[in-house]
Amino acid sequence: MGVVVNMDGSHPEKKAPSVDLLVELTKADIAKVNQHIIDNMQSPVALIPQLAGHLIAAGGKRLRPMLTLAAAQMCQYTGSRHIGLAACVEFIHTATLLHDDVVDESDLRRGRESANAVWGNKPSVLVGDFLFSRAFQLMVADGSLPVLKILSEASAVIAEGEVLQLMTANDPEATEEAYLEVIRSKTAKLFAAASRIGAVVAERSQKEETALDSFGMNLGIAFQLIDDVLDYSAKQAELGKNIGDDFVEGKVTLPIILAWRRGSAEEREFWVRTIENLDQKEGDLEQAIALMEKHNTLSDTIDRAKHYGSMARDALGIFPNSDAKSALIELIEFCIHRAH
């Protein structure tokens, strides 16, 4: 088959990967998931649906529930259990966002004021607890012990990841291994669980369960690594986030870990002042980005994300070709392409 080359010798622009196929394939199910979410965040305590609704209505792609729906579709599941479980996954995710914003003292979430900025920290933490509890009610309603085991374990690991992140906070000497353990726990574990339960409800083999778990774990790591890069990118503004939030909070992510490892003694003094001591002044963010570019830490973080993306793709190799599989492969490419 010939390759099209433009008259100037260049190749035509390849269409950027997107989530359009995934969104289209899960559209009908996502509508049911959204209704399930609305029905299950109701409470006679008015502040609970008000605060939870603020965050849920803020949008987001419902990426984690879509993993459950697409995985179930790829495994040829024809029942309806995946709807309640996808809603459960979103409740766990939303609860962690509420807690995250309190811990990070964030005032923005998806371009809107965060719940803690509007209502304060105490209501945000307590409504996060409510959503976690509601998630467990949905797990029990499903009636499957294997599903309960997967999602309850994910919830515990996410909480461990939150605490682990606190222990490595403001420490530019943190190791790459320690950081990867944080993002495996905090981010990737829920991606893995959300994907795996698609195979569980379809009663597929342990081999396929494990493959989807591996897919989700590696996708989640790649996703978070690209998020780390985006924090120092002008693209943040398009996503409704502030550039350099991680830096301002003294959050140690892979680009900083690599810059510390590769930097001079003078450069390490800069990281100690700005990240460890949080003694930041005008121009420090620009200086931080300059050091990352000097040592190629942003591009190397993208390369690591591509590595995990390749492993996520390999994990899907045991599944026959289908629209759902194609959508999940394009999702991997989309997650990494966000950095470009």
C-alpha positions in Angstrom: 0.0 0.0 0.0 1.5 3.4 -1.0 2.2 6.2 1.5 0.7 9.6 0.6 3.4 12.3 0.5 2.7 15.9 -0.2 4.4 17.7 -3.1 6.9 19.3 -0.8 8.0 15.9 0.4 6.3 16.1 3.8 3.8 13.6 5.1 0.2 14.8 5.6 -0.8 15.6 9.1 -2.0 12.5 10.9 -5.4 13.0 12.6 -4.8 13.6 16.3 -6.1 10.8 18.5 -9.3 11.6 20.4 -11.9 10.0 22.8 -14.6 10.5 20.2 -15.0 6.8 19.4 -15.0 5.8 23.1 -17.6 8.5 23.8 -19.8 7.4 20.9 -19.6 3.7 21.8 -20.5 4.3 25.5 -22.9 7.2 24.9 -26.2 5.3 25.6 -24.7 3.6 28.7 -23.1 6.8 30.0 -26.6 8.5 30.0 -27.8 5.6 32.2 -24.7 6.0 34.5 -25.3 9.7 34.8 -28.9 9.1 35.9 -27.7 6.4 38.3 -25.3 9.0 39.8 -28.0 11.6 40.2 -30.4 9.1 41.8 -27.7 7.9 44.3 -26.3 11.2 45.4 -29.7 12.3 46.8 -30.0 12.8 50.5 -32.5 14.5 52.9 -29.4 16.5 54.0 -29.6 19.2 51.4 -25.9 20.2 51.4 -24.9 16.7 50.2 -26.5 16.7 46.8 -25.8 20.4 46.5 -22.0 20.0 47.0 -21.7 16.6 45.2 -23.7 18.0 42.3 -21.4 21.0 42.0 -18.4 18.7 41.3 -20.2 16.1 39.3 -21.9 18.8 37.1 -18.5 20.4 36.5 -18.1 17.9 33.7 -15.0 15.8 33.2 -15.0 13.1 30.6 -16.3 10.3 32.9 -13.1 8.5 31.8 -13.1 5.9 34.6 -16.7 4.8 34.2 -16.1 4.7 30.4 -13.3 2.2 31.0 -15.8 -0.1 32.8 -18.4 0.3 30.0 -15.9 -0.2 27.2 -14.2 -3.2 28.9 -17.6 -4.8 29.4 -18.5 -4.2 25.8 -15.1 -5.6 24.6 -15.9 -8.7 26.7 -19.3 -9.0 24.9 -21.3 -8.4 28.1 -25.0 -7.9 27.4 -26.4 -7.4 30.9 -26.9 -4.2 32.9 -24.7 -4.6 36.0 -21.9 -2.5 34.5 -24.1 0.6 34.8 -24.3 0.6 38.6 -20.6 -0.4 38.8 -19.5 2.4 36.5 -21.5 4.8 38.7 -19.7 3.3 41.7 -16.3 3.9 40.1 -17.3 7.6 39.5 -18.4 8.0 43.2 -15.0 6.7 44.3 -13.2 9.1 42.0 -15.4 12.0 43.0 -14.8 11.3 46.7 -11.0 11.3 46.1 -11.2 14.6 44.2 -13.1 16.2 47.1 -10.5 15.0 49.6 -7.6 15.9 47.2 -8.7 19.5 46.9 -8.8 19.9 50.7 -5.4 18.4 51.1 -3.9 20.4 48.3 -5.9 23.6 49.3 -6.9 23.9 45.7 -9.4 26.6 44.7 -10.0 25.5 41.1 -11.4 22.2 39.8 -12.0 21.8 36.0 -12.1 25.6 35.6 -14.7 26.2 38.4 -14.3 27.0 42.0 -13.6 23.8 43.9 -16.2 22.6 46.5 -13.9 23.5 49.4 -13.4 27.0 48.0 -17.2 27.4 48.0 -18.4 25.5 51.1 -15.2 25.0 53.1 -13.0 22.1 54.0 -15.2 20.3 56.6 -18.3 19.9 54.3 -16.0 18.8 51.5 -14.4 16.0 53.5 -17.7 14.8 54.9 -19.5 14.7 51.6 -16.4 12.9 50.2 -17.0 10.3 53.0 -20.7 10.1 52.0 -19.8 9.4 48.4 -17.3 6.7 49.5 -20.1 5.1 51.6 -22.6 5.4 48.7 -20.0 3.6 46.4 -19.9 0.7 48.9 -23.7 0.5 48.9 -23.6 0.2 45.1 -21.0 -2.5 45.4 -23.2 -4.5 47.8 -26.2 -3.9 45.6 -24.3 -5.6 42.8 -24.0 -8.7 45.0 -20.7 -10.0 43.6 -18.0 -10.8 46.1 -15.2 -10.6 43.4 -16.4 -7.1 42.4 -16.6 -6.0 46.1 -13.0 -7.3 46.6 -11.6 -5.5 43.6 -13.3 -2.1 44.3 -12.8 -2.2 48.1 -9.2 -3.0 47.6 -8.9 -0.1 45.2 -10.5 2.3 47.7 -8.0 1.2 50.4 -5.0 1.5 48.0 -6.1 5.0 46.9 -6.2 6.1 50.5 -2.7 4.6 51.1 -1.5 6.6 48.1 -2.9 9.8 49.5 -1.0 9.2 52.7 2.2 8.2 50.8 2.0 11.4 48.8 1.9 13.4 52.1 5.1 11.6 53.2 7.0 12.5 50.0 5.5 16.0 49.8 8.0 18.9 49.5 10.9 16.5 49.2 12.8 17.1 46.0 15.1 14.1 46.9 12.2 11.7 46.6 13.1 8.8 44.4 11.5 8.0 41.1 10.4 4.6 42.5 8.7 6.3 45.5 6.9 8.6 43.2 5.7 5.8 40.8 4.4 4.0 43.9 2.3 7.1 44.7 0.7 7.3 41.3 0.2 3.6 41.0 -1.8 3.8 44.2 -3.5 7.2 43.9 -4.4 7.2 40.2 -3.7 4.0 38.4 -5.3 1.6 40.8 -8.8 2.9 40.1 -8.1 2.8 36.3 -7.1 -0.9 36.8 -10.2 -1.7 38.9 -12.6 0.1 36.6 -11.2 -1.9 33.6 -11.1 -5.2 35.4 -14.7 -5.3 36.5 -15.7 -5.2 32.9 -14.3 -8.7 32.5 -15.8 -9.8 35.9 -19.4 -8.9 35.0 -18.9 -10.7 31.7 -17.7 -13.8 33.5 -14.5 -13.9 31.4 -11.3 -15.9 32.3 -8.8 -14.9 35.0 -6.4 -14.3 32.1 -8.6 -11.6 30.6 -9.3 -10.1 34.0 -5.6 -9.8 34.6 -5.0 -8.4 31.1 -7.6 -5.6 31.8 -6.1 -4.9 35.2 -2.7 -4.5 33.5 -4.2 -2.3 30.8 -5.8 0.0 33.4 -2.8 0.2 35.6 -0.4 1.1 32.8 -2.8 3.5 31.2 -3.3 5.2 34.6 0.4 5.7 35.1 0.8 7.1 31.6 -2.2 9.4 32.2 -0.7 10.8 35.5 2.8 11.3 34.0 1.3 13.4 31.2 -0.7 15.3 33.8 2.7 16.0 35.5 4.0 17.5 32.3 0.9 19.4 31.5 1.2 21.3 34.9 4.1 23.1 33.3 2.5 23.6 29.9 0.4 26.5 28.5 -2.2 23.8 27.7 -3.2 24.0 31.4 -5.2 27.2 30.7 -7.2 25.4 28.0 -8.1 22.7 30.7 -9.3 25.3 33.1 -6.3 24.9 35.4 -3.5 27.2 36.6 -0.1 26.7 35.2 2.4 25.6 37.8 -0.1 24.6 40.5 2.1 21.6 41.4 5.1 23.9 41.8 3.2 26.4 43.9 2.0 23.6 46.2 5.5 22.2 46.4 4.3 19.0 44.9 7.1 16.7 43.9 6.4 15.1 40.5 8.7 13.3 38.1 9.9 16.3 36.1 11.2 17.8 39.4 12.7 14.5 40.6 14.7 14.2 37.4 15.7 17.9 37.5 17.0 17.4 41.0 18.9 14.3 40.1 20.5 15.9 37.0 21.1 19.4 38.5 24.1 21.2 39.9 24.5 22.0 43.6 23.3 25.5 42.9 20.2 24.2 41.1 19.5 21.9 44.0 19.6 24.9 46.3 16.8 26.4 44.1 14.7 23.3 44.5 15.2 23.2 48.3 14.2 26.8 48.6 11.1 26.6 46.3 9.8 23.1 46.9 11.1 22.0 50.3 10.8 25.4 52.0 8.1 26.8 49.8 10.0 30.1 49.7 8.9 31.2 46.3 9.2 34.6 44.6 8.3 36.1 41.2 10.1 34.4 38.4 10.7 31.1 40.2 8.1 29.2 38.1 9.8 30.3 34.9 13.2 29.4 36.4 11.8 25.9 37.3 10.5 25.4 33.8 13.8 26.5 32.3 15.7 24.0 34.5 13.3 21.2 33.4 13.9 22.1 29.7 17.7 22.3 30.3 17.7 18.8 31.6 15.0 17.4 29.2 12.9 16.3 32.2 9.6 17.1 30.6 10.4 15.2 27.4 11.8 12.3 29.4 8.6 12.2 31.4 6.6 12.0 28.2 8.9 9.1 27.0 8.2 7.2 30.2 4.5 7.8 29.7 4.8 6.4 26.2 6.5 3.3 27.6 3.6 2.6 30.0 1.2 3.4 27.1 2.9 0.7 25.1 2.4 -1.8 27.9 -1.2 -0.9 28.2 -1.7 -1.5 24.5 0.2 -4.9 24.7 -2.2 -6.0 27.5 -5.1 -5.7 25.1 -3.4 -8.1 22.7 -5.3 -11.1 23.9 -8.7 -9.6 22.9 -10.1 -10.0 19.4 -10.4 -6.9 17.3 -13.6 -4.9 18.0 -14.8 -1.3 18.0 -14.4 -1.3 21.8 -10.8 -2.5 21.6 -10.0 0.2 19.0 -11.5 2.9 21.2 -9.4 1.8 24.2 -6.2 1.8 22.0 -7.0 5.3 20.8 -7.7 6.3 24.4 -4.1 5.4 25.2 -2.8 7.4 22.3 -5.1 10.4 23.3 -3.8 10.3 26.9 -0.2 10.7 25.7 -1.0 13.1 22.8 -2.3 15.6 25.3 1.2 16.7 26.0 1.8 17.8 22.4 
